[in-house]
Amino acid sequence: MRHITPERLDAIEGLLASARGLPGLVERKRGVFYKGSRAFLHFHEHGDDEIYADVRFGSDFERLRVTTKAERREFLRRLARAIS
């Protein structure tokens, strides 16, 4: 597992664009989002086909797989709820 590469960020640009549209999130570096002064969301990759999001839903980060379209939809639903 490693931090996501710029090439893999290209593959999830739609997901990044959706996250950019959420109120209260600031993308300080491509794919790295803050909520206020705290790191809130970033991405990892594993192997050639798996992508994960680390998001701070509480006091700690939770890792969620966001490889498939269904996983991304569920992730965005949870992210939107966490922000509101």
C-alpha positions in Angstrom: 0.0 0.0 0.0 1.4 3.4 -1.0 0.2 6.9 -1.4 -1.5 7.3 -4.8 0.6 8.4 -7.8 -0.4 11.3 -10.0 -1.2 8.8 -12.8 -3.7 7.0 -10.6 -5.2 10.3 -9.5 -6.0 10.9 -13.2 -8.0 7.7 -13.1 -10.2 9.0 -10.3 -10.5 12.6 -11.4 -14.3 12.3 -11.4 -14.2 11.2 -7.7 -11.9 14.1 -6.9 -14.1 16.6 -8.7 -17.1 15.4 -6.6 -15.1 15.8 -3.4 -14.0 19.3 -4.5 -17.7 20.2 -4.8 -18.4 19.4 -1.1 -18.6 22.4 1.2 -15.9 22.7 3.8 -13.3 20.6 2.0 -10.2 22.3 0.7 -7.8 20.5 -1.6 -4.3 21.6 -0.5 -2.5 19.3 -2.8 -4.1 17.2 -5.6 -6.0 14.4 -3.9 -5.3 15.6 -0.3 -8.2 17.4 1.3 -8.5 19.3 4.6 -11.5 20.2 6.7 -10.6 23.3 8.6 -7.0 22.9 9.7 -7.0 19.1 9.9 -6.2 16.6 7.2 -9.4 14.9 6.3 -9.0 12.8 3.1 -6.3 11.3 1.0 -5.8 8.3 -1.3 -3.7 5.2 -1.5 -3.2 2.5 -4.2 -2.4 -1.2 -3.8 -1.1 -3.1 -6.7 -2.3 -2.3 -10.2 -6.1 -2.2 -9.6 -7.0 -1.2 -6.1 -7.6 2.4 -4.8 -8.4 3.3 -1.2 -9.5 6.5 0.5 -8.4 7.4 4.0 -11.0 9.7 5.5 -11.3 11.0 9.0 -14.9 10.3 9.9 -14.1 10.5 13.6 -10.9 11.0 15.5 -9.0 8.5 13.3 -8.7 7.8 9.6 -10.8 5.0 8.2 -9.7 3.3 5.0 -12.3 2.6 2.4 -11.9 0.8 -0.9 -13.0 3.1 -3.8 -12.0 0.9 -6.7 -15.4 0.3 -8.3 -18.1 2.7 -9.3 -20.4 1.3 -6.6 -17.7 1.7 -4.0 -17.2 5.3 -5.1 -20.9 6.1 -4.9 -21.1 4.8 -1.4 -18.0 6.6 -0.4 -19.4 9.9 -1.7 -22.6 9.3 0.2 -20.7 8.7 3.4 -18.4 11.7 2.8 -21.3 14.1 2.2 -23.1 12.9 5.4 -19.9 13.4 7.4 -19.5 16.9 6.1 -23.1 18.0 6.7 
